[in-house]
Amino acid sequence: MTDVYTLGEPLGVVSSGRVRHESEARLDVCGPELTLAVALARLGHRCAYLGKVGDDELGARALTVLRGEGVDVADMRVSEGLRTGLLLRESRVARDLKVTHYRTGSAGSRLAPGNVPVDRIGASKMLHVTGLTAGLGIDALDAVRAAVSAARNADVMISFSVEYVPELWPSVREAEEVLGELACAAHLLFLRQDELDLVKPALTPEREVVVDRGAKGASVRADRMRYDVQGWQVPIVDTAGAGEAFAAGYISAALDGLTPQERLHRGALLSAAAVTSVSDWQGLPTRAEL
């Protein structure tokens, strides 16, 4: 049985200083679901990933990473004639990271309901989806909805990370409608402090809600109790990937039957590992390293 089934868009990512002045850059692959899948696989969980890549070198690299990390990619698709999406991350002193998306018309954005393996999701312990994939377009949103419906029909636990990216949505109102719908369908909800207003209808006592509070750490409301964890004091190299690394640690501990406080602790460990690395996923620990 698969422990966690997830779906998303694998991307290439180029990281550098301000592009107009830099002569060097770093190439990697990324994506919130990719980070989560790799993190869970390294901790010994069986994770399956559904997505589409182009028939290009970036797509081949993403598939190589996922296979190499032990993630089940049997449902991955290579789309001929389409390109794999790309992010450009520019870091500047004393400024927030600038991220530019080159993913319009990408292979990953063409994920569709017909690609969703209902039986495989129904045979998994948990489904994990994100608001980022839901924001890629109507086909991708319908694919996320189809996956959620398959999980609900099979009584599979649903985990949802809000992952609000303003650039992907026509308006805040539309984002609220879709993200609120998916959040209300989830048993386990991950979000940042600044995303609370986007999913207000889902913030009910019976739902397990995990909130990333930035430098203050994180908290969870589970079984009508609140638990907190402080953020680890570590040298920060790059914060990209920290959110899904935290979610992976939390989910891993939940699969292991640990308490909410212990789940937060493992999530904080993985988040700390993510921010101390230049890569979203390369610095994540194995179970032996925990």
Buried (B, 14 or more C-beta within 10 A) or exposed (E): EBBBBBBBBBBBBBBBBEEEEEEEBEEBBBBBBBBBBBBBBBBBBBBBBBBBBBBBEBBBBBBEBBEEBBBBBEBBBBBEEBBBBBBBBBBEEEEEEEBEBBBEEBBBBBBBBEBBBBEBBBBBBBBBBBBBBBBBBEBBBBBBBBBBBBBBEBEBBBBBBBBBBEEBBEEEEEBBEBBBBBBBBBBBBBBBEEBBEBBEEBBEEEBBBBBBBEEEBBBBBBEEEEBEBEBBEEEEEBBBBBBBBBBBBBBBBBBBEBEBBBBBBBBBBBBBBBBBBEBBBBBBBEEEEB
